[in-house]
């Protein structure tokens, strides 16, 4: 096939695929159509660079288009998701990293005081935040915590690629017990507790309140619900555990940056005030101006007074 035939075929494929995805109510049909065509052609280059197509192109594109029409997330079809400067591996059954979460790294840079050399990522999922810290802070060592086995193993892969030998993943349930009482003798939470004194904690925990069920099929049918819904009447059960652990694990002056839903700015600050141990609490907006991140700085000295109260 000549180069101009190839281009004609690609133009037709782009028009048809965009049209089909549009009919299936895929939110960005033409962007997704381009990505599927590139995947079917086995290239990561712009389509205009293609002079020829592999033998099974049409069959492969048909298969990929059908999957996307059924609203399988593009990232799962491609097996990867961009996050900050990285291309992360993603897999069915593990929460797909979102672009809004990328802002946590900017907030860390903006608000951190002193060195950022030891960082903990709580509820790491695919390892997106932890891997980005490894990538962007070349001196940093990162400990990532994840409850789910499949996510923990994916996070290990993503961390190892971003910063070989500098990241570690613990599989643990942060809500199983809160820090500050009699220390655990063994197991992953004992290991986490022993990491106390870190410079920063990043977290994108599950936080959606029970009644705020996501509308997109991509989210509802493919992201694991334990990564979406935060538990309790306000969705803040897991986030409260994250804040308690942060209060315990941060060094004086250390920083917590935690994502939450746009309606949770005040309640996240209140939860942190109640847990205690912080001397600076604020809420940072995302790029659309909505309240999306708790930013909390660990105070000097003062053990956290309220972490046990919060479990009830
Ligand atoms: N941001 C997620 C969503 O929009 C909610 C859960 C999370 O990120 N922790 O579906």
py3Dmol code that shows the C-alpha trace and the ligand (Angstrom):
import py3Dmol

protein = """\
ATOM      1  CA  UNK A   1       0.000   0.000   0.000  1.00  0.00           C
ATOM      2  CA  UNK A   2       1.370   3.437  -0.920  1.00  0.00           C
ATOM      3  CA  UNK A   3       1.900   6.177   1.667  1.00  0.00           C
ATOM      4  CA  UNK A   4      -1.017   8.169   0.294  1.00  0.00           C
ATOM      5  CA  UNK A   5      -3.324   5.125   0.441  1.00  0.00           C
ATOM      6  CA  UNK A   6      -2.269   4.683   4.047  1.00  0.00           C
ATOM      7  CA  UNK A   7      -3.187   8.271   4.828  1.00  0.00           C
ATOM      8  CA  UNK A   8      -6.565   7.920   3.175  1.00  0.00           C
ATOM      9  CA  UNK A   9      -7.241   4.761   5.149  1.00  0.00           C
ATOM     10  CA  UNK A  10      -6.206   6.474   8.395  1.00  0.00           C
ATOM     11  CA  UNK A  11      -8.468   9.465   7.694  1.00  0.00           C
ATOM     12  CA  UNK A  12     -11.421   7.166   7.107  1.00  0.00           C
ATOM     13  CA  UNK A  13     -10.593   5.114  10.207  1.00  0.00           C
ATOM     14  CA  UNK A  14     -10.379   8.299  12.293  1.00  0.00           C
ATOM     15  CA  UNK A  15     -13.732   9.620  11.059  1.00  0.00           C
ATOM     16  CA  UNK A  16     -15.501   6.283  11.569  1.00  0.00           C
ATOM     17  CA  UNK A  17     -13.984   5.498  14.958  1.00  0.00           C
ATOM     18  CA  UNK A  18     -14.712   9.010  16.269  1.00  0.00           C
ATOM     19  CA  UNK A  19     -18.289   8.685  15.074  1.00  0.00           C
ATOM     20  CA  UNK A  20     -18.759   5.289  16.758  1.00  0.00           C
ATOM     21  CA  UNK A  21     -17.246   6.425  20.058  1.00  0.00           C
ATOM     22  CA  UNK A  22     -19.381   9.566  19.961  1.00  0.00           C
ATOM     23  CA  UNK A  23     -22.501   7.439  19.559  1.00  0.00           C
ATOM     24  CA  UNK A  24     -21.385   5.359  22.562  1.00  0.00           C
ATOM     25  CA  UNK A  25     -21.183   8.657  24.526  1.00  0.00           C
ATOM     26  CA  UNK A  26     -17.472   8.391  25.154  1.00  0.00           C
ATOM     27  CA  UNK A  27     -16.552  11.840  26.551  1.00  0.00           C
ATOM     28  CA  UNK A  28     -13.617  12.632  24.200  1.00  0.00           C
ATOM     29  CA  UNK A  29     -14.304  10.540  21.068  1.00  0.00           C
ATOM     30  CA  UNK A  30     -11.728  12.020  18.720  1.00  0.00           C
ATOM     31  CA  UNK A  31      -8.821  11.957  21.206  1.00  0.00           C
ATOM     32  CA  UNK A  32      -9.672   8.359  22.081  1.00  0.00           C
ATOM     33  CA  UNK A  33     -10.072   7.395  18.414  1.00  0.00           C
ATOM     34  CA  UNK A  34      -6.546   8.647  17.677  1.00  0.00           C
ATOM     35  CA  UNK A  35      -5.160   6.690  20.637  1.00  0.00           C
ATOM     36  CA  UNK A  36      -6.897   3.467  19.540  1.00  0.00           C
ATOM     37  CA  UNK A  37      -5.723   3.862  15.950  1.00  0.00           C
ATOM     38  CA  UNK A  38      -2.140   4.428  17.113  1.00  0.00           C
ATOM     39  CA  UNK A  39      -2.405   1.327  19.345  1.00  0.00           C
ATOM     40  CA  UNK A  40      -3.816  -0.770  16.487  1.00  0.00           C
ATOM     41  CA  UNK A  41      -0.988   0.487  14.246  1.00  0.00           C
ATOM     42  CA  UNK A  42       1.531  -0.387  16.933  1.00  0.00           C
ATOM     43  CA  UNK A  43       2.965   3.133  17.131  1.00  0.00           C
ATOM     44  CA  UNK A  44       3.276   5.859  19.745  1.00  0.00           C
ATOM     45  CA  UNK A  45       4.065   8.487  17.135  1.00  0.00           C
ATOM     46  CA  UNK A  46       1.541  10.978  15.735  1.00  0.00           C
ATOM     47  CA  UNK A  47      -0.584   9.350  13.035  1.00  0.00           C
ATOM     48  CA  UNK A  48       0.723  11.700  10.328  1.00  0.00           C
ATOM     49  CA  UNK A  49       4.123  10.030  10.682  1.00  0.00           C
ATOM     50  CA  UNK A  50       2.716   6.672   9.571  1.00  0.00           C
ATOM     51  CA  UNK A  51       3.518   5.555   6.047  1.00  0.00           C
ATOM     52  CA  UNK A  52       2.404   1.966   6.433  1.00  0.00           C
ATOM     53  CA  UNK A  53       0.165  -0.127   8.620  1.00  0.00           C
ATOM     54  CA  UNK A  54       0.702  -3.611  10.044  1.00  0.00           C
ATOM     55  CA  UNK A  55      -1.187  -6.518   8.461  1.00  0.00           C
ATOM     56  CA  UNK A  56      -3.819  -7.001  11.175  1.00  0.00           C
ATOM     57  CA  UNK A  57      -4.560  -3.268  11.560  1.00  0.00           C
ATOM     58  CA  UNK A  58      -8.271  -3.255  10.659  1.00  0.00           C
ATOM     59  CA  UNK A  59      -9.078  -6.300  12.800  1.00  0.00           C
ATOM     60  CA  UNK A  60      -7.147  -4.932  15.763  1.00  0.00           C
ATOM     61  CA  UNK A  61      -8.797  -1.508  15.496  1.00  0.00           C
ATOM     62  CA  UNK A  62     -12.238  -3.125  15.374  1.00  0.00           C
ATOM     63  CA  UNK A  63     -11.495  -5.068  18.562  1.00  0.00           C
ATOM     64  CA  UNK A  64     -10.165  -2.003  20.425  1.00  0.00           C
ATOM     65  CA  UNK A  65     -13.060   0.169  19.249  1.00  0.00           C
ATOM     66  CA  UNK A  66     -15.601  -2.370  20.494  1.00  0.00           C
ATOM     67  CA  UNK A  67     -13.974  -2.391  23.912  1.00  0.00           C
ATOM     68  CA  UNK A  68     -14.061   1.396  24.133  1.00  0.00           C
ATOM     69  CA  UNK A  69     -17.686   1.454  22.896  1.00  0.00           C
ATOM     70  CA  UNK A  70     -18.505  -0.729  25.888  1.00  0.00           C
ATOM     71  CA  UNK A  71     -16.914   2.070  27.963  1.00  0.00           C
ATOM     72  CA  UNK A  72     -13.858   0.179  29.055  1.00  0.00           C
ATOM     73  CA  UNK A  73     -11.451   2.957  30.135  1.00  0.00           C
ATOM     74  CA  UNK A  74      -8.932   3.978  27.476  1.00  0.00           C
ATOM     75  CA  UNK A  75      -6.093   3.562  29.992  1.00  0.00           C
ATOM     76  CA  UNK A  76      -7.012  -0.099  30.601  1.00  0.00           C
ATOM     77  CA  UNK A  77      -7.231  -0.780  26.873  1.00  0.00           C
ATOM     78  CA  UNK A  78      -3.782   0.734  26.340  1.00  0.00           C
ATOM     79  CA  UNK A  79      -2.381  -0.685  29.615  1.00  0.00           C
ATOM     80  CA  UNK A  80      -0.863   2.632  30.598  1.00  0.00           C
ATOM     81  CA  UNK A  81      -1.743   6.049  32.016  1.00  0.00           C
ATOM     82  CA  UNK A  82       0.237   9.292  31.966  1.00  0.00           C
ATOM     83  CA  UNK A  83       0.920  10.863  35.361  1.00  0.00           C
ATOM     84  CA  UNK A  84       3.257  13.856  35.800  1.00  0.00           C
ATOM     85  CA  UNK A  85       6.399  12.955  33.795  1.00  0.00           C
ATOM     86  CA  UNK A  86       5.725   9.217  33.951  1.00  0.00           C
ATOM     87  CA  UNK A  87       3.864   6.649  31.926  1.00  0.00           C
ATOM     88  CA  UNK A  88       2.494   4.258  34.533  1.00  0.00           C
ATOM     89  CA  UNK A  89       1.423   0.690  33.957  1.00  0.00           C
ATOM     90  CA  UNK A  90      -2.262   0.197  34.781  1.00  0.00           C
ATOM     91  CA  UNK A  91      -4.266  -2.983  35.060  1.00  0.00           C
ATOM     92  CA  UNK A  92      -7.915  -4.065  35.450  1.00  0.00           C
ATOM     93  CA  UNK A  93      -9.016  -4.051  39.093  1.00  0.00           C
ATOM     94  CA  UNK A  94      -6.696  -1.216  40.126  1.00  0.00           C
ATOM     95  CA  UNK A  95      -7.777   2.450  40.397  1.00  0.00           C
ATOM     96  CA  UNK A  96      -6.694   4.467  37.339  1.00  0.00           C
ATOM     97  CA  UNK A  97      -4.648   7.555  38.285  1.00  0.00           C
ATOM     98  CA  UNK A  98      -6.367  10.888  37.544  1.00  0.00           C
ATOM     99  CA  UNK A  99      -4.797  14.094  36.259  1.00  0.00           C
ATOM    100  CA  UNK A 100      -6.172  16.198  39.153  1.00  0.00           C
ATOM    101  CA  UNK A 101      -4.099  14.144  41.606  1.00  0.00           C
ATOM    102  CA  UNK A 102      -0.935  15.385  39.864  1.00  0.00           C
ATOM    103  CA  UNK A 103      -1.321  18.686  41.711  1.00  0.00           C
ATOM    104  CA  UNK A 104      -0.321  17.029  45.003  1.00  0.00           C
ATOM    105  CA  UNK A 105       3.315  17.132  43.845  1.00  0.00           C
ATOM    106  CA  UNK A 106       3.167  20.879  43.177  1.00  0.00           C
ATOM    107  CA  UNK A 107       1.628  21.444  46.610  1.00  0.00           C
ATOM    108  CA  UNK A 108       4.398  19.397  48.183  1.00  0.00           C
ATOM    109  CA  UNK A 109       7.033  21.566  46.484  1.00  0.00           C
ATOM    110  CA  UNK A 110       5.220  24.766  47.382  1.00  0.00           C
ATOM    111  CA  UNK A 111       4.569  24.061  51.070  1.00  0.00           C
ATOM    112  CA  UNK A 112       7.386  21.762  52.202  1.00  0.00           C
ATOM    113  CA  UNK A 113       9.826  23.239  54.691  1.00  0.00           C
ATOM    114  CA  UNK A 114      13.291  21.675  54.755  1.00  0.00           C
ATOM    115  CA  UNK A 115      14.405  18.545  52.966  1.00  0.00           C
ATOM    116  CA  UNK A 116      12.059  16.144  51.172  1.00  0.00           C
ATOM    117  CA  UNK A 117      14.059  12.934  51.441  1.00  0.00           C
ATOM    118  CA  UNK A 118      11.716  10.504  53.137  1.00  0.00           C
ATOM    119  CA  UNK A 119       8.150  10.332  51.885  1.00  0.00           C
ATOM    120  CA  UNK A 120       5.209   8.053  52.647  1.00  0.00           C
ATOM    121  CA  UNK A 121       2.327   7.566  50.188  1.00  0.00           C
ATOM    122  CA  UNK A 122      -0.775   6.240  51.947  1.00  0.00           C
ATOM    123  CA  UNK A 123      -3.351   4.385  49.797  1.00  0.00           C
ATOM    124  CA  UNK A 124      -0.949   4.363  46.864  1.00  0.00           C
ATOM    125  CA  UNK A 125      -3.086   2.299  44.428  1.00  0.00           C
ATOM    126  CA  UNK A 126      -1.035   1.942  41.228  1.00  0.00           C
ATOM    127  CA  UNK A 127       1.778   3.864  42.961  1.00  0.00           C
ATOM    128  CA  UNK A 128       1.198   7.096  41.029  1.00  0.00           C
ATOM    129  CA  UNK A 129       2.131   9.616  43.740  1.00  0.00           C
ATOM    130  CA  UNK A 130       4.950   7.500  45.148  1.00  0.00           C
ATOM    131  CA  UNK A 131       6.485   6.885  41.707  1.00  0.00           C
ATOM    132  CA  UNK A 132       6.306  10.596  40.858  1.00  0.00           C
ATOM    133  CA  UNK A 133       8.126  11.488  44.069  1.00  0.00           C
ATOM    134  CA  UNK A 134      10.877   9.007  43.154  1.00  0.00           C
ATOM    135  CA  UNK A 135      11.056  10.535  39.689  1.00  0.00           C
ATOM    136  CA  UNK A 136      11.009  14.190  40.700  1.00  0.00           C
ATOM    137  CA  UNK A 137      12.959  14.041  43.962  1.00  0.00           C
ATOM    138  CA  UNK A 138      16.005  11.960  42.989  1.00  0.00           C
ATOM    139  CA  UNK A 139      17.314  11.926  46.586  1.00  0.00           C
ATOM    140  CA  UNK A 140      14.031  10.697  48.073  1.00  0.00           C
ATOM    141  CA  UNK A 141      13.178   7.289  49.446  1.00  0.00           C
ATOM    142  CA  UNK A 142       9.500   6.400  49.434  1.00  0.00           C
ATOM    143  CA  UNK A 143       7.402   4.001  51.459  1.00  0.00           C
ATOM    144  CA  UNK A 144       4.011   3.312  49.871  1.00  0.00           C
ATOM    145  CA  UNK A 145       1.098   1.636  51.641  1.00  0.00           C
ATOM    146  CA  UNK A 146      -1.740  -0.180  49.893  1.00  0.00           C
ATOM    147  CA  UNK A 147      -4.495  -2.484  51.175  1.00  0.00           C
ATOM    148  CA  UNK A 148      -5.164  -4.424  47.965  1.00  0.00           C
ATOM    149  CA  UNK A 149      -2.879  -7.231  46.770  1.00  0.00           C
ATOM    150  CA  UNK A 150      -3.195  -6.560  43.016  1.00  0.00           C
ATOM    151  CA  UNK A 151      -2.646  -2.804  43.480  1.00  0.00           C
ATOM    152  CA  UNK A 152       0.337  -3.369  45.789  1.00  0.00           C
ATOM    153  CA  UNK A 153       2.027  -5.578  43.235  1.00  0.00           C
ATOM    154  CA  UNK A 154       1.361  -3.088  40.417  1.00  0.00           C
ATOM    155  CA  UNK A 155       2.703  -0.276  42.632  1.00  0.00           C
ATOM    156  CA  UNK A 156       5.905  -2.278  43.148  1.00  0.00           C
ATOM    157  CA  UNK A 157       6.415  -2.399  39.378  1.00  0.00           C
ATOM    158  CA  UNK A 158       5.720   1.301  38.876  1.00  0.00           C
ATOM    159  CA  UNK A 159       7.989   2.319  41.776  1.00  0.00           C
ATOM    160  CA  UNK A 160      10.830   0.098  40.669  1.00  0.00           C
ATOM    161  CA  UNK A 161      10.749   1.629  37.198  1.00  0.00           C
ATOM    162  CA  UNK A 162      10.583   5.231  38.500  1.00  0.00           C
ATOM    163  CA  UNK A 163      13.314   4.924  41.129  1.00  0.00           C
ATOM    164  CA  UNK A 164      15.055   1.553  41.271  1.00  0.00           C
ATOM    165  CA  UNK A 165      15.840   0.492  44.840  1.00  0.00           C
ATOM    166  CA  UNK A 166      14.420   3.668  46.435  1.00  0.00           C
ATOM    167  CA  UNK A 167      10.774   2.675  46.851  1.00  0.00           C
ATOM    168  CA  UNK A 168       9.067   0.065  48.991  1.00  0.00           C
ATOM    169  CA  UNK A 169       5.440  -1.055  49.143  1.00  0.00           C
ATOM    170  CA  UNK A 170       3.771  -2.345  52.292  1.00  0.00           C
ATOM    171  CA  UNK A 171       0.471  -4.148  52.002  1.00  0.00           C
ATOM    172  CA  UNK A 172      -1.611  -3.030  54.963  1.00  0.00           C
ATOM    173  CA  UNK A 173      -5.031  -1.793  56.060  1.00  0.00           C
ATOM    174  CA  UNK A 174      -4.551   1.641  57.652  1.00  0.00           C
ATOM    175  CA  UNK A 175      -7.899   1.446  59.394  1.00  0.00           C
ATOM    176  CA  UNK A 176      -7.114  -1.881  61.098  1.00  0.00           C
ATOM    177  CA  UNK A 177      -5.538   0.075  63.932  1.00  0.00           C
ATOM    178  CA  UNK A 178      -4.480   3.660  64.426  1.00  0.00           C
ATOM    179  CA  UNK A 179      -1.043   4.712  65.630  1.00  0.00           C
ATOM    180  CA  UNK A 180      -0.297   6.161  69.018  1.00  0.00           C
ATOM    181  CA  UNK A 181      -1.398   3.362  71.341  1.00  0.00           C
ATOM    182  CA  UNK A 182       0.666   0.336  72.234  1.00  0.00           C
ATOM    183  CA  UNK A 183       2.843  -0.158  69.133  1.00  0.00           C
ATOM    184  CA  UNK A 184       2.155  -3.237  67.020  1.00  0.00           C
ATOM    185  CA  UNK A 185       4.778  -5.916  67.579  1.00  0.00           C
ATOM    186  CA  UNK A 186       5.035  -7.148  64.032  1.00  0.00           C
ATOM    187  CA  UNK A 187       3.453  -7.004  60.610  1.00  0.00           C
ATOM    188  CA  UNK A 188       3.251  -4.204  58.041  1.00  0.00           C
ATOM    189  CA  UNK A 189       1.654  -1.659  60.408  1.00  0.00           C
ATOM    190  CA  UNK A 190       4.491  -2.164  62.890  1.00  0.00           C
ATOM    191  CA  UNK A 191       6.881  -1.478  60.015  1.00  0.00           C
ATOM    192  CA  UNK A 192       4.944   1.628  59.083  1.00  0.00           C
ATOM    193  CA  UNK A 193       4.953   2.841  62.656  1.00  0.00           C
ATOM    194  CA  UNK A 194       8.705   2.337  62.812  1.00  0.00           C
ATOM    195  CA  UNK A 195       9.116   4.689  59.827  1.00  0.00           C
ATOM    196  CA  UNK A 196       8.070   7.685  61.997  1.00  0.00           C
ATOM    197  CA  UNK A 197       9.987  10.901  61.364  1.00  0.00           C
ATOM    198  CA  UNK A 198       9.338  11.307  57.623  1.00  0.00           C
ATOM    199  CA  UNK A 199       9.494  14.607  55.743  1.00  0.00           C
ATOM    200  CA  UNK A 200       6.220  14.327  53.848  1.00  0.00           C
ATOM    201  CA  UNK A 201       3.099  12.269  53.359  1.00  0.00           C
ATOM    202  CA  UNK A 202       1.072  12.255  50.179  1.00  0.00           C
ATOM    203  CA  UNK A 203      -2.269  10.562  49.856  1.00  0.00           C
ATOM    204  CA  UNK A 204      -5.121  10.130  47.437  1.00  0.00           C
ATOM    205  CA  UNK A 205      -7.329   7.941  49.619  1.00  0.00           C
ATOM    206  CA  UNK A 206     -10.837   6.752  48.793  1.00  0.00           C
ATOM    207  CA  UNK A 207     -13.135   9.580  49.941  1.00  0.00           C
ATOM    208  CA  UNK A 208     -16.375   9.599  47.936  1.00  0.00           C
ATOM    209  CA  UNK A 209     -19.386   9.825  50.295  1.00  0.00           C
ATOM    210  CA  UNK A 210     -21.823   6.895  50.000  1.00  0.00           C
ATOM    211  CA  UNK A 211     -24.537   8.893  48.215  1.00  0.00           C
ATOM    212  CA  UNK A 212     -22.240  10.524  45.609  1.00  0.00           C
ATOM    213  CA  UNK A 213     -22.197   7.549  43.232  1.00  0.00           C
ATOM    214  CA  UNK A 214     -20.020   8.350  40.172  1.00  0.00           C
ATOM    215  CA  UNK A 215     -21.907   8.631  36.881  1.00  0.00           C
ATOM    216  CA  UNK A 216     -19.304   7.574  34.309  1.00  0.00           C
ATOM    217  CA  UNK A 217     -19.394   3.885  33.390  1.00  0.00           C
ATOM    218  CA  UNK A 218     -15.586   3.945  33.204  1.00  0.00           C
ATOM    219  CA  UNK A 219     -15.405   4.791  36.914  1.00  0.00           C
ATOM    220  CA  UNK A 220     -18.386   2.890  38.263  1.00  0.00           C
ATOM    221  CA  UNK A 221     -17.711  -0.367  36.451  1.00  0.00           C
ATOM    222  CA  UNK A 222     -13.928  -0.429  36.370  1.00  0.00           C
ATOM    223  CA  UNK A 223     -12.425   1.373  39.365  1.00  0.00           C
ATOM    224  CA  UNK A 224     -12.570  -0.859  42.454  1.00  0.00           C
ATOM    225  CA  UNK A 225     -15.165   0.520  44.860  1.00  0.00           C
ATOM    226  CA  UNK A 226     -12.784   0.237  47.799  1.00  0.00           C
ATOM    227  CA  UNK A 227     -10.613   2.835  46.016  1.00  0.00           C
ATOM    228  CA  UNK A 228     -13.566   5.199  45.501  1.00  0.00           C
ATOM    229  CA  UNK A 229     -15.782   5.203  48.593  1.00  0.00           C
ATOM    230  CA  UNK A 230     -14.114   6.449  51.761  1.00  0.00           C
ATOM    231  CA  UNK A 231     -16.506   4.845  54.245  1.00  0.00           C
ATOM    232  CA  UNK A 232     -18.692   6.324  56.976  1.00  0.00           C
ATOM    233  CA  UNK A 233     -21.595   8.749  56.458  1.00  0.00           C
ATOM    234  CA  UNK A 234     -19.301  11.469  55.054  1.00  0.00           C
ATOM    235  CA  UNK A 235     -16.828   9.318  53.106  1.00  0.00           C
ATOM    236  CA  UNK A 236     -14.031  10.404  55.413  1.00  0.00           C
ATOM    237  CA  UNK A 237     -13.401   7.232  57.388  1.00  0.00           C
ATOM    238  CA  UNK A 238     -10.278   6.239  55.432  1.00  0.00           C
ATOM    239  CA  UNK A 239      -9.103   9.891  55.093  1.00  0.00           C
ATOM    240  CA  UNK A 240      -9.331  10.237  58.913  1.00  0.00           C
ATOM    241  CA  UNK A 241      -7.116   7.177  59.299  1.00  0.00           C
ATOM    242  CA  UNK A 242      -4.684   8.752  56.800  1.00  0.00           C
ATOM    243  CA  UNK A 243      -4.586  11.992  58.827  1.00  0.00           C
ATOM    244  CA  UNK A 244      -4.029  10.060  62.072  1.00  0.00           C
ATOM    245  CA  UNK A 245      -1.153   8.138  60.549  1.00  0.00           C
ATOM    246  CA  UNK A 246       0.275  11.359  59.122  1.00  0.00           C
ATOM    247  CA  UNK A 247       0.136  13.055  62.513  1.00  0.00           C
ATOM    248  CA  UNK A 248       2.087  10.129  63.926  1.00  0.00           C
ATOM    249  CA  UNK A 249       4.582   9.613  61.101  1.00  0.00           C
ATOM    250  CA  UNK A 250       5.613  13.157  60.146  1.00  0.00           C
ATOM    251  CA  UNK A 251       8.664  14.819  61.645  1.00  0.00           C
ATOM    252  CA  UNK A 252       8.097  18.263  63.203  1.00  0.00           C
ATOM    253  CA  UNK A 253       7.541  20.631  60.262  1.00  0.00           C
ATOM    254  CA  UNK A 254       6.714  17.680  57.966  1.00  0.00           C
ATOM    255  CA  UNK A 255       3.919  18.093  55.451  1.00  0.00           C
ATOM    256  CA  UNK A 256       0.743  16.156  54.653  1.00  0.00           C
ATOM    257  CA  UNK A 257      -0.951  16.707  51.286  1.00  0.00           C
ATOM    258  CA  UNK A 258      -4.167  14.711  50.948  1.00  0.00           C
ATOM    259  CA  UNK A 259      -6.721  14.798  48.152  1.00  0.00           C
ATOM    260  CA  UNK A 260     -10.437  14.908  49.002  1.00  0.00           C
ATOM    261  CA  UNK A 261     -13.791  15.677  47.354  1.00  0.00           C
ATOM    262  CA  UNK A 262     -14.716  19.294  46.635  1.00  0.00           C
ATOM    263  CA  UNK A 263     -17.336  19.319  49.417  1.00  0.00           C
ATOM    264  CA  UNK A 264     -14.898  18.051  52.061  1.00  0.00           C
ATOM    265  CA  UNK A 265     -12.533  21.044  52.512  1.00  0.00           C
ATOM    266  CA  UNK A 266     -13.883  22.144  55.856  1.00  0.00           C
ATOM    267  CA  UNK A 267     -14.554  18.664  57.240  1.00  0.00           C
ATOM    268  CA  UNK A 268     -11.048  17.503  56.317  1.00  0.00           C
ATOM    269  CA  UNK A 269      -9.544  20.521  58.158  1.00  0.00           C
ATOM    270  CA  UNK A 270     -11.814  19.847  61.125  1.00  0.00           C
ATOM    271  CA  UNK A 271     -10.799  16.192  61.186  1.00  0.00           C
ATOM    272  CA  UNK A 272      -7.115  17.205  61.192  1.00  0.00           C
ATOM    273  CA  UNK A 273      -7.712  19.752  63.982  1.00  0.00           C
ATOM    274  CA  UNK A 274      -9.475  17.107  66.061  1.00  0.00           C
ATOM    275  CA  UNK A 275      -6.759  14.522  65.509  1.00  0.00           C
ATOM    276  CA  UNK A 276      -4.216  17.157  66.460  1.00  0.00           C
ATOM    277  CA  UNK A 277      -0.490  17.538  66.103  1.00  0.00           C
ATOM    278  CA  UNK A 278      -0.655  20.075  63.250  1.00  0.00           C
ATOM    279  CA  UNK A 279       0.163  23.777  63.491  1.00  0.00           C
ATOM    280  CA  UNK A 280      -0.883  24.797  60.014  1.00  0.00           C
ATOM    281  CA  UNK A 281      -4.004  23.604  58.199  1.00  0.00           C
ATOM    282  CA  UNK A 282      -5.236  24.841  54.856  1.00  0.00           C
ATOM    283  CA  UNK A 283      -7.230  23.765  51.832  1.00  0.00           C
ATOM    284  CA  UNK A 284      -5.815  24.007  48.328  1.00  0.00           C
ATOM    285  CA  UNK A 285      -7.965  24.262  45.191  1.00  0.00           C
ATOM    286  CA  UNK A 286      -7.517  22.255  42.007  1.00  0.00           C
ATOM    287  CA  UNK A 287      -7.059  23.960  38.630  1.00  0.00           C
ATOM    288  CA  UNK A 288     -10.804  24.587  38.369  1.00  0.00           C
ATOM    289  CA  UNK A 289     -10.843  26.392  41.723  1.00  0.00           C
ATOM    290  CA  UNK A 290     -12.567  23.652  43.732  1.00  0.00           C
ATOM    291  CA  UNK A 291     -11.390  22.694  47.234  1.00  0.00           C
ATOM    292  CA  UNK A 292      -9.520  19.444  46.650  1.00  0.00           C
ATOM    293  CA  UNK A 293      -6.508  19.072  48.956  1.00  0.00           C
ATOM    294  CA  UNK A 294      -5.846  19.214  52.667  1.00  0.00           C
ATOM    295  CA  UNK A 295      -2.413  20.712  53.363  1.00  0.00           C
ATOM    296  CA  UNK A 296      -1.296  20.177  56.963  1.00  0.00           C
ATOM    297  CA  UNK A 297       2.034  20.814  58.645  1.00  0.00           C
ATOM    298  CA  UNK A 298       3.143  18.770  61.655  1.00  0.00           C
ATOM    299  CA  UNK A 299       3.767  20.898  64.753  1.00  0.00           C
ATOM    300  CA  UNK A 300       6.899  20.641  66.884  1.00  0.00           C
ATOM    301  CA  UNK A 301       6.825  18.134  69.707  1.00  0.00           C
ATOM    302  CA  UNK A 302       3.207  17.624  70.785  1.00  0.00           C
ATOM    303  CA  UNK A 303       2.095  13.995  70.462  1.00  0.00           C
ATOM    304  CA  UNK A 304      -1.229  13.640  68.669  1.00  0.00           C
ATOM    305  CA  UNK A 305      -3.931  13.772  71.281  1.00  0.00           C
ATOM    306  CA  UNK A 306      -7.041  12.723  69.440  1.00  0.00           C
ATOM    307  CA  UNK A 307      -6.224   9.831  67.149  1.00  0.00           C
ATOM    308  CA  UNK A 308      -7.946   7.231  69.312  1.00  0.00           C
ATOM    309  CA  UNK A 309     -11.116   9.304  69.731  1.00  0.00           C
ATOM    310  CA  UNK A 310     -11.567   9.276  65.991  1.00  0.00           C
ATOM    311  CA  UNK A 311     -11.909   5.569  65.631  1.00  0.00           C
ATOM    312  CA  UNK A 312     -15.276   5.685  67.358  1.00  0.00           C
TER     313      UNK A 312
END
"""
ligand_1 = """\
10
LIG
N -11.093 11.097 42.248
C -11.855 9.884 42.224
C -12.918 9.987 41.162
O -13.127 11.030 40.624
C -12.407 9.611 43.595
C -11.622 8.712 44.482
C -10.193 9.101 44.625
O -9.526 9.693 43.819
N -9.597 8.810 45.686
O -13.566 9.050 40.799
"""
view = py3Dmol.view(width=600, height=400)
view.addModel(protein, "pdb")
view.setStyle({"model": 0}, {"cartoon": {"style": "trace"}})
view.addModel(ligand_1, "xyz")
view.setStyle({"model": 1}, {"stick": {}})
view.zoomTo()
view.show()
